C-alpha cells in the first residue's frame, strides 16, 4: 500500500541522533477487535541515515509471538492523553451569581484544555466527535452524597480536539472533596448502534488514602499504571492543599472500567 505524507516530529538535531525510529505495520481488524501486527523495523538515526536524500527499502521483520503480544499490548494501551487544569476556589473568593444561593462553601473549577491522539472505534478509521464528561463521585465505602455531572460540547471529527472550557462544581467544600473522586471520561458523540456510546478513555483523580502510591511515587519500580495513578493522586492532593491557584496536569488516558459510574 502507498501511504500519505509522513508525520513530522519537532526535535533538535543533537537529540535526534540519540533516538531510534521504530516503524510497525498493522492489520486494521474488525470493529471492537484488537489490531494485528504484521511486521516491524527499527532504524538508528545516524548522520549517514539522515543525509540520505533518496527513498530506500527497509525489510520488515515478523515479530516473534511473545514480542508480537507485547507490541500489540503496547499499541493497545496508549489511547491518547488529556490536558487540563484544576482550581479549588475558597468560599470567600466565590462570586455568587445565583440569587437563590445565599452562600457558597467553595467551588471546584475544571479547565478542560485539549486531548491528543484519540482513538476511534468507527469503521474506516473516521475521527470521533469527542466530548468530555466530568463526574464528581463519592469514593466507594465513604459518605459523599450524590454524583454531580458536567460535560463539554463535542468537537466534530477530531483526534486532537481543543475545548479550552472551564466548568464548575459549585457549593462544595474541601472536606467533601476529600471523600470524592473526579472521573473525566472522553466519549464519541456518534452512536453506531442506538442506545450505545463509545468511551475513548478516562482519567480518575482521587486521594490515595492508604498512601502506598504517594510514598513510592519516585520509585523507578512503579509499573506504568501505578505511575499514572500516582500522578493523578498527586494532582488531586495538590488541588485540595493549594487553593485559588490553577494546578496543571497532562494525563495518559486509561481504558475505562466496565463498572464506571460516569455513564
C-alpha positions, 0 to 999 in steps of 0.5 A: 500500500502507498501511504500519505505524507509522513508525520513530522516530529519537532526535535533538535538535531543533537537529540535526534541522533540519540533516538531510534525510529521504530516503524510497525505495520498493522492489520486494521481488524474488525470493529471492537477487535484488537489490531494485528501486527504484521511486521516491524523495523527499527532504524538508528538515526545516524548522520549517514541515515539522515543525509540520505536524500533518496527513498530506500527499502527497509525489510520488515521483520515478523515479530516473534509471538511473545514480542508480537503480544507485547507490541500489540499490548503496547499499541493497545494501551496508549489511547491518547492523553488529556490536558487540563487544569484544576482550581479549588476556589475558597468560599470567600473568593466565590462570586455568587451569581445565583440569587437563590444561593445565599452562600457558597462553601467553595467551588471546584473549577475544571479547565478542560484544555485539549486531548491528543491522539484519540482513538476511534472505534468507527469503521474506516478509521473516521475521527470521533466527535469527542466530548468530555464528561466530568463526574464528581463521585463519592469514593466507594465505602465513604459518605459523599452524597450524590454524583454531580455531572458536567460535560463539554460540547463535542468537537466534530471529527477530531483526534486532537480536539481543543475545548479550552472550557472551564466548568464548575462544581459549585457549593462544595467544600474541601472536606467533601472533596476529600471523600470524592473522586473526579472521573473525566471520561472522553466519549464519541458523540456518534452512536453506531448502534442506538442506545450505545456510546463509545468511551475513548478513555478516562482519567480518575483523580482521587486521594490515595488514602492508604498512601502506598502510591504517594510514598513510592511515587519516585520509585523507578519500580512503579509499573506504568499504571501505578505511575499514572495513578500516582500522578493523578493522586498527586494532582488531586492532593495538590488541588485540595492543599493549594487553593485559588491557584490553577494546578496543571496536569497532562494525563495518559488516558486509561481504558475505562472500567466496565463498572464506571459510574460516569455513564 
